[in-house]
Structure formats: structure tokens, C-alpha cells
Amino acid sequence: MDKQIMSFNPSANFIRTGLSLAVAVMSYSATAQEVHKLEKVIVTATRTAQTVDETLAPVTVIDREEIERMQTVTVVELLNQAAPGVQVTSNGGPGSNSGVYIRGTKTAQTLVLLNGQKINTANSGSAPLEFIDPGQVERIEIVRGPRSSLYGADAVGGVINIISRKGSGAPKVSVKAGGGSRKTGEYAINIGGERNDVRFNLGGRLLETQGYDRTTEGQGTNQDDDAYRNKSLSGTLSKDFDNGIEGGVNFTYFTGKSEYDGYGISDHLESQFTERMVSTYLSKNITDVWSARIEGGFVKDERKELDHGVKKNFAENKNYSLSWLNDVVWADNQLLTAGIDYSKDRVASDATYVVDDRDNKAVFAQNQTFFAGSDLQLSGRYDDNEAFGGQWTGGASWGFALPEQMRLIASYSTAFRAPTFGDMYRESLGFYSSIPNLNLKAEHSKNAELALTGQVGNVGTWSFNVYQNSMDDMLSSVEVRPRTYQTINIDKARIRGVEFEFSTQIKNINVSTNFTYLDPENRSGKNKGKKLHYRAQKLAALNLDRDFGRWAIGGTLKAQGKIWTNPENTKQIPGYGTFDLRAMVKLSTDTKMQFKVNNLFDKKYEPVTGYQGEPRGVFATIIWSPEI
């Protein structure tokens, strides 16, 4: 595998360049100021709690402190700034249709969880990331690379787990009000804390903006502003009981509308949405070496599409899930995690579906072995899908401790994704038609990866990853005639990539940066040798923040290379870069003001064909957070 990866160009040169960069960064960091940082905890990588430095998977954790510092109004904005290998596409500003590509795999190939419960819709495979309020998020865990051996279908590119805020400490209330360009207004309240072993958090928000014309120039009558409005409410409640049981419930609700243009078809389309998500859990230490947890969830996604106020179509997705997880310490250095997962999907629409529900049953097991100088992780899973029968997946990772606080990690894993209802069964007419394909097969992938990670004292962390994801029967949507699409299987596809990530503090400036080079290629059919469309081959981000005590200032530079927009590689969107500026001032012990300028230099760019990125915007927010 090493020789195969190193042979392709220009990655071999890039690997050498990246290693040189890593050495240079480490050398520079040795002179930086010593900073003690608590390790972030992640549960998504292994379905057990680990610190980030313990996990064998490439992960990024965006915690509450970072969310507040970034001043973003959508989860999509957060994902677009944080992790290597993550490419975000959207048809405009807040509330617009958005997707996430992790390591060159599209949105439906990434499993998105809210408090551990799947929120990808059964119809399209997308997740409503554009509607989730980051003010109600405690942290976001991003795991890059396949995780089907733990989570089953859809975790081909990775897993994004969004975890809601949970109360702790003395009860506290937070009131937020802000606004800015394009008649944007944001008003929110949150109350959370802990009393008598009961932890609680409840928050609500109204976000509205007049928006801007999302389509590019020359698209006929599409020249009106596209407004967005979102009302959301979410809460968590958990308690430790005297018998050793811990129980909790989480809920999230949001509803609103998002206007958009049909790229030369209609000048006033509108999507009305309502999302309901509920999850609950019970956990208990059965013995000194065995703990168990039961989780259940329900997700309902409703959409209505209107043209000049007249309903054109609707869609409803429901997902029911239930899991039983067990952790068993069966030897001093052995941790076994095993469980059962069950889920059921249902769809309803004014379109025609041959099949409108299916379920999936699965068993999985993972064993972690902790040696003196290395860690070994083995996992396997069997899924029984009502539509596709049995699917086996597995994974193995081995981490070796090296001198100078470095670590080498080698891993191999398999994954699969079942076609969505929209891929197989949905036949629709309208502006954009879809044709069902009952002959679709599930896609399968094999991923091999090498990672080198390290620390420089308590100052900084860095990682360098090289991987190859080979796919069979990859699912891809093609335009069979103008504005009419069908999903097909691509016999062979291959994605190779190199990632570099580094964070530290230098002279009281928090620095985090990442760079990704991607080589996504079709390996069969008439487009053999062509790049997989809508995958950026180069991604980079740089975050700089400085705290002066009462004042704080920071900025984010985000750059993306060109992308091909069709399978034939005859059309492309040029690369671009944007810079966001932010600042904060403390007015008192419990009051602060935030200021933000998005796209400071007003860069004109297209994230998706026919749609323009968000222009420069100026925003200000005041936050009052007294203890109760």
C-alpha cells in the first residue's frame, strides 16, 4: 500500500513537502510559549469516551469555546472552517441548501448524527445542517475516514456527530441579540445548569435575514433577494439516580422558510421546513467491568416547495432507531465494545415511490488492546438491510509510540452505503425531474491509511495523513437529459489524499491551520481517468486568534481550489479564497459585545454552478450571561 500511494503524482512530491513543513513547524513551535491545555474528549471514533490524543482515528473536535469564538450563525459555517478534508458546498448564505464532502465523498456518504442519532434523510441522504443553531451545540466531533464497522451504512467518508449543550454548575441564563447586513437579526435565550444531580439546558432562537440574490448574473429573472427565517427550540435533561442509573432526553425543533431561485427557471421559489428530533438514553455500570447503555431516537423531516406561493411538492422523512451498547473490560489491557443497532426509515411524498419504508438490523463488536508502546483496535459489523440483504464490514488500526512524542498509526477498513429511496424509487416531475433506478447496487469501499502525529511539549499538536479509498459500484447522480437526473453505479472509483493539520499558541496568538490535497478519480467507463465532479483537489484554512484580556480579535482565511462540475470534466468553477474578521469586547463581568465581518474583501465566487457565495457582511451582537 505504501508504494502504491507514494507512486502517484503530484502527491509524492507533496508528501515530501508536507513532511518538511511538519519538521519546520515543530522546530518553530519549540520556541513558543508553554501552554497547558486540557485534552478534548471524543466518543464518536470508537463509541467509547477517549481523549483526542488516545484515538487512532483522524478526528477534529469543535468545542463550546471555539463555537463562541467563531461567532457563526450556522453549523455549516463551523464545518467550513475547522477540519482538514472537509469541503462545504451551498447555494448561497444562511439557510441555503448545503452539503458536506469529507475526503472527496459526497454528503450522502457521510453519516451525520445529532446526539448519536442519525439525521441523514432517507429520501436524499442529506442532513439539515444548514438549519441547526450552533448556539445550542456543546461540541461537534468530526471523524474522517470510513466507520461502517461501527455505524453501518453511510459512514463511507466519515462521521459528524453534533452534541447538544448540557447544563453543568450553577444555573446560568444567556440572552443574545444581534444584527447586521441584509437586515439580519438574531435573538436567542439559553438557560442551563445543574441542581440535585439534575442537569438541564433549554434554548430558543429566532434568526432572520433578507438575504441576497443567490444566483449569478445572467440567470434571467432571478434577481430578487432570497430571505431566510428560522425559529428553533432545543433542550436536554439528564439525572443520576441513586441506583446507579443515568438517564437523559434531548430534543430539537426548528421550523421556517428559505427562499431560493431555480437557476433560470423561476424567480421566487421557497422551501418551508420543519424538523423534529428526539433522543433518550439509560446507562448503568452493571458490574465493576461491565457497563451498558440503551439509546433510542426519532427524527421527522418535513419539506414543502412553493413557487410564487403555490405548493409544487412536499416530502416527509421519518427515522426510528434503537441501540444497545455494552463495554466490557475483560482483561487489564482489553476493552470490548459490542452492541445491537436497529433503525427503520419511512418516506412520503407527492412523487411516486415503489417502496416507501425499510429497516436495518445490525450487530457489531470492537476490541481495543492497550500495550506498553502501542494500541490495537479491531472492529467488525454485520448489517441486515431489508433492501440489500447482508453486509459485512470491518476495520483494524494499530498505533505505535515513537520518540519525540510522535505516533505512527496504520489502519485499514471497509465500508458500504445503500442507495437512498430517492436514488432507487423516486419518480418525480417538475423543474428538476428524477428517474428511479431499481437495478442499483450498494456501493462498497476499502480504505488504507498511514498517519504520523505528534506534540511539542504542551504547546502544539500536528498530524500528517496519507490515505486511499477505493470504491466499487460508487453511486453517482448524472443528468440523462436537461434537468432530468438518475442515480447510477460507477464500477470503480478511487480517492487518494494527503492532509496536514497543526495547532499551537505562539506569542499569545492561537494558531490552527490545515491543508488537504485530494486526487478523486473515476476508474471505469467512458469517463475513466476523469476527476470525480464537485470535489475540490486543494483545501486550506488558517485561524488566528489573540486574547488581550478585555478584548479579543481573530480571523479565518479559507481557500479552495478549482472543481469540475460535470463527470466529463469539460466545465469547472475556479478556486477562491475568503477572509473573515471577528472581535469581542467585555463590557462587564457578564456582558460582552461581538463584531464580525464575513468575506472582508468582498470576494466574488461560486460555491456551486449558477449560485454566488455570500458577499461582505457586517454584524454585531451583545450577549448578557448572569448567574441565576
N, C-alpha and C positions, 0 to 999 in steps of 0.2 A: 504493500500500500504506500509506503514512504516513497519508493522510487517512482511509482506511478504519479503521485501527486507532484513531486518535485520536477517532473519532466515537462509539464505544460508551461507554455509561455503566455503572458509575461510573468506568471506567478513565481517561478523560480528566482528571478531577479528581485521580485517584490519581497519574497521571504527573506533573502539575504539583507535587503534594505531594512526590512522591519526588525530583524534581529539586531542590526547595527543601531537602529533607533532605540530599541529597548535598552541596550547597553549604555547608550549615551544618556538616556533619561534616568536610568538608575544611578549613573555616576553623578549626574547633576543633583539628584534628589538627596544624595548623601550629605550635601551641604545645607539642605533645607532645615527649617526649624522642626524640632521634635514635637509631635502632637499625639496625644493619647486619644484613640477613637474606639468606642465600643463596637464590637462586631455585630453586623446586621444578621438577623435570623431569617432563614428561608425554609418553607415547608413544601413547596411545590416540586422541587427537584427529586425528592425521594418519598414524598408523602409522610415524612417524619421531620421533626424540627432539627435543623442544623445551622451552624453559623456559615456565613458565606465562604470563609477560608477552609471549612471542612468539606464542602460539597465537591464532588468530582465532575459536576456539570458546569458548563459556561452559563453564569447567571448574572443578572443585574437586579438590584433591589432599589426601588424609589420609595424612600420613607416619608413620613409626615413632614419632617423638617424641610426636606427637599421640595416637596409639593408646595409648601407655603412660600418658599424662597422663589420658585419659578413663576408664581403668580398666573398660572394658566387657568383658563375657564373651561377647558375640555380635557378629557383623558387622552384624546388624540394628540393634543399639543405636547403632553408629557412624554408620550411614547416617541414622538418625533425628535426629542432632544436627548434622550437618556442612554440608549443602549446601542452597541455596535450591531451591524447586520439587520437593523430594523428600518424598513422603508415604509413611510406612510403616504398613501395617496388619498386625495379628497377632491370633490367637485366644488371647492370654494372654502368659505370660512366656517365659523361655528355652526354646527347642525347639519352640514352638508354630508352627503353620502361619502363614507370614508372606509378605507381598507388598510390592512397591515400586511406587509410582506416580510417574513422573517427568513433570512438566509436564502432569499430567492424563491421561497414558497409563498403562494398567494394566501389571501385571507382565510378561505375555507380549509386550508391545510394547516392552520394554526388553531389550536384549542384555546378558547377564551373562557375563563372561569370567573364567577363572582362568588366570593366566599367558598370556593371549592366546587361550585355547581356550574355546569356547562350553560353558556348563554348564546352559543352559535345557533342560528335559526336552522330548522330542519329544511326549509324551502331553498335557501340560497347558500347556507353555510357561513354567512357573515354574522357579525356580532354588533350590537348597537353601541359601540364605543363612543360615538360622537355625541351621545345623549347623557352619558354618565357624569355626574358632578364630582370633580376632583376634591371639592371641599368635604365630601363625605367618605373619602378614601384614606385609610390608615397607611397602606403601602401597596405597591404593585410589584409583584415578583415576575420576572421575565426569565424563562429558561429557554435557551437556544439549542436547537437540535431535537431529533425525534424523541418522544416519550410515550410511544404507543404501548410499550411493555408495562407501563403503569396506568395509563389513562385510556388506552384503546384507540379507536378511530379518531382522525382529525389532528392528532398531535404529530404530524409529519415534520413540520418546520420548527415547532416549539410549543410552549405553553405560556400564556399570560394569565396570571391569577390576580384579580383585583380584590383586595380585602378591605372591608368596611371599617370605619372608625369604631373603636370600643372604648368605653369610659374607663378611667382609672384615676385614683387620687381624689382630692376634694372636688365636689361638683363645681363646674365652671360653665359659664354661658359665653357665647361669642356672637356678636352682631356685626354684620358686614354690609356695607353699602358702597356702590361704586358705579362709574360710568365713563363714557368717553366717546370716541369717534363713532360715526354711523349710528348715532342715537342709541348707543349701547347702555343698558342698565342691568346691574346685578345686585340683588338684595337677598341676604341669607341670614339665618339664625341657627345656632347649634348649641345644644346643652348636653353635657356628659359628665360622668364621674362615677364614684363608687361609694356605696354605703351598705354596711352589714352584709358583706360578701356578695352584694348585687352590683353588677357593672351595667351601665346603661349609656346610650347615646342616641340622641334624636336630632335630626337636622332637616331643614327645608330651604329651598332656594327658588327664586324667580330670575331667569335670565332671558333677556330680550334684546334684539338688535334690529335696526332697519336693514342692515346688511349692505351689500353692493351687488352690481351686476356680475354674476359669476362667469358668464360666458365671455369668450374672447371677441374681439372686434370682428365685424363682418358676418355675424350669425343672424342676419335678417332682423326680425322684430325683437330679438332677445336683448333688450336694452333697459329693462327695469331692474330696480333693486330687489334683492331676494332676502326677505325678512326671516327671522327665526325667533321662536318663543318656546321656552321650556320651563315647566313647573315640576319640581321634584321634591320627594319626601323619602327619607330613609331612616332606619333605626336598628339598633342592636340591643339585646338584653341577655345577660348571662348570670348564672349563680352557681356558687359552690355549696353543695348540700352537706349535711352532717354525715351522711352515709358514704361520702367519698365520691359521689356522682357530681359531675359538672354538666350543666345543660344550658343551651342558649338558642336564640332565634334571631334571624336577621331578615329584614325586609327592605325592598327598594321599589319605589314607584315614581315614574315620570311620564308626563304627557305634554303634548304641544304640537307645533306645526313647523315645517321647514319649507319655505318656498324655493323653487328652482326653475331653471329654464331647460327646455328639451333639446338644446343644441340644434337650433334651426327649425324646430318642429312647432313649439308653442311658446308664448312669451309669459305665461302665468300658470305654471304647474305648482302644485302644493302637495306635500306629504304630511298627513296627520298621523301621529304615532301615540301609542300608549303601551307602556312596559310595566309588568308586574313580576317581581322576583321575590320568592320566599324560601328560606332555608332554615333548617334546625338541626341540632346535634345533641347527643348524650355521650359522655365519655366517663370511663372509670378504670382505676387500677384494680384488676381482678385479684392479682397476687403481686408478690414482690418483683416478678419477672414478666408478668403478662398484663397488658393494658388493652382495652377495647374501646371502639368508638362507632357509633351509628349516626349516619348523616342522611338527610332527606331534603329534597328540593322540588320546587315547582316554578316554571318560567312561562309567562304568556306574553307574546309579542303580537301587537295588532297594528296594521298599517292600512291607511286609505289614501289613494292617489286621486287628486282632483285636477281638472282642467277648467280654469275660469269659474271655479266654484261648483262644477258639475262632477260628481263622482265617476271615475273611469274604472277603477278596480280596487279590490281590497285583498288582504292576506292576513291569515292568523296562524301563528305557530305556538304549539304547546309542547313542553318537555317536562316529564316526571322522572325523578331519579331517586335511587336509594342505594346506600353503600354501607358495608360492614367491614371495618378495618381492625386489624389486630397487630400489635407489636409484642414480640416475644424475645427476651434476652435469654437464649438457650445455652450460652457459654460466656465466659468472661469477655471475649472479644467478638461475639457474634450477635447480630440483631436481625431477626426475621420479621418482615412485614408482609402480611398476607390478608386477602380480603375478597369480597364479592361485590360486584357492581351490577346494578340493573337500571335501565333507562327505557323510556318509551316516548316516541315523537309522534305528534299529530299535526296535520296541516289542513287548512280550509281556505278556499279562495273562490273567486268568480271564474278562475281558469279551470280547465278540466284536468283532473288527476286520475290516472288509472289506479293508483294506490295512494292512500292518504294517511296511513299510520304504519309503524313498525317498531319492534322493540329489540333490545340488545342485552344479552346476559353475559357476564364475564367473571372469570376467576383469575387472580394474579398473585404472585409471590415475589419477594425481593429479599435477598440476604446481603447484609453488609458485614464484612470482616475487617477488623482493625488490627493490623500488625504493628510492630515497633517502628518500622520505617516506611510502611506503605498501607494502602487501603484497597480492598477489593469489593466491588459491587456487582452482583449478578441478579437479573430480573427476567421474568417470563410471564406471559399472559395469554389466555385463550378467550376469544370473543365468539359468541354465537349470535350472529346477526340474522334477523328474520328474513332479510332480503338476499344476503350473500353467503349464509352458512358460516362455517367455522373459519377463524383466522388466528394463526399463532404469531406472536411477536416476542422478541427477546432483546436483551441488552447486557453488555459487560463493560465495566470500567475499572481501570487499575491506576492508582496514583502512587508515585514514588517520590519520597523526600530526597532532595538534592542539597548540596552545600549552599551557603549564602541565602538561606530562607527561600529557596526555589523548590518547585514541584513540577514533575513531568506526569502528564495524565494521558493515557491511551484508552480509547473507547470504540466500541462497535455496537450498532443497534439496528433493528429492523422496525418498520412502521407500515401502517396501511391507512387508507381513507376510503370510506364507502361513498359513492355518489349521493348527492342530496336528492330530495324529492324534485326540486326544480331541474336538476340535471337529467333525471330519468323520466319523470312522469308528467311534467307540467307542459301543457299546450295552451298558449295564450295568443291573443290577437290584440293589436293596439299600436302605439308608436314604435315600441320595440317588441317584436314577436319572439316567441320561443317555440322550439320544436322538440318534443320528447325523444329520448333515445333509450329504448328498453334493452338494448344489447350492451350497455355499458358494463365494464368490469371495475372492480375495486382496484385502486392504484396501490402499489407496494414500493417501498424504498429500503435501501441499505446504506447506512451512514457510517463512515470511518473517520476518526478524528484524533489529532495529536494536539495537546495543549501544554504550554510552558507558562507557569505562573510564578509570581514572586512578590516579596515585600522588601522594603528598605527600612529596617528598624520599625518604628511606629509611625513612619512618615507617609509612605505611599504604597500603593499596590499596582501591579501591572499584570497583563495576561496577553499571550500570543497564541492564536488558534489557527490550525490548518485543518480543513475538512473536505470530504467529498460525499455527496449524497446522490446515489444512483437510483433512478426511478424506472419502474416498469408500469406500463398502462397509465401513465400520468394523465389526469383529467384536465382538459383544456376547452374553453369556450371559443368557438370560431363563428365568423359571420358567413353564413351559407348563401345569403343574398342580402341586399341592402336592408339594414336594421332588422334582420332576422337571424337569430343565433341558435346554435345547437352545441351541446357538450359532446366531445369525442375523446377517445383514448389515444394518447401518443405512446407508441410502442416503447420507446426508450428516450430518457432524458437524463441529463447529468448536470449537477451543480457543484462547482468547486469554489472554495472561498478561503480568504485569509482575513483574520481580524486582529486588531491591536487595540488594547484599552489600557488607560493609565489614569490614576488619580493621586493627588498629593496636596500638600499645602506648602507654598513657597512664599516666604516673607509675608505671612498672614493672608495670602491670597489662595483660596481654594481653587484648585485646577483639576478638571476632568476632561479627558479627550478620548476619542476613539476614531478608528479608521477601518473601513471594510473594502476589500477588493473581491468582486464576485465574477465568476465565469459560468453563467447559466446557458446550457446548450441543448438544443434538440438533437437527438442522436438517431433519428429514423425518419422515413418518409420523404416527401418532396422537399421538406424544409430542413433536412439533415445538415448539421453544421451551422444553422442559424441560431441566434441568441433567442432565448425564451422572452417573449414580449412583456413589456411593463416591468422588467427587472432592471434597476439601476446597477451598473457594474462598479461604481465607486460611490461611497458614502463617507462623510466625515462630520464630526461635531466637536466643538470646543466650548466648554463652560468655564467662566471665570467669575468668582465672587469674592468680595472683600467686606469684612465686617469692621466698622470703625467704632463700635460701641453703640452710640445712639443712631448712627447712620449705617447703611449698608448699600452696596452697589454691585451690580453684576451684569453679565451679558452672555448671550449664546450665539455662536456662529454655526450655521448649519449649511452644508454643501452637498449637492447630489449631482452625479454625472448624468450624461445623456441616457435616454431609454428608447428602445424600439417599441413602437406602438402596434405593430402587426406581426403575425408569425413569419411573413416573408422578409422582414427586415428592410422594407422599402420606405417606411415612414418612421420618423423619430421626433422626439421632443428634446431640445438642447438642455444641457445641465444648467444649474443655477446655484446661487448662494444667497442666504439671507442673514441678517443680524438683528437680534432683539436686545433691547436695553431695559434694565429694571433697577429700581431703587426703593429704599424703605427708610422711614424716619420714625423713631419712637417719640410720641408726643407726651406720654406719661407712662407709668408702670403698667397700665392695662390698655393703652390706646396707641395705635400706630397707623401711619399712612403709607400706602404703597403707590408707586408710579411705574408705568410700563409703556414702552414704545415698541410695537411689533413692526418688523420689516423696516428698520430705521431708515434705510436708504431707498425705500420705495421701489424695490426690485420688481420688474415685470417678469412673470414666469408662468408656465403652465404645468401644474402637477399631473393633470390628465388632459388628453386631447380635447380642445374646444373649451376648456374651463381655466380661468385665471386664478392664481394664488391670491391670498389676502393682501391688499395694499397696506401702506403705512397706516397705523392707528395709534392713538394716544389715549391712555386710560389711567384713572386714579381711583383708589379705593381706601376707605377708612374702616378699621377693624377695632372694635371695643370688646375686650375679653376679661371681665372681672370675675373673681371667685364669688360663689354664692354664699 
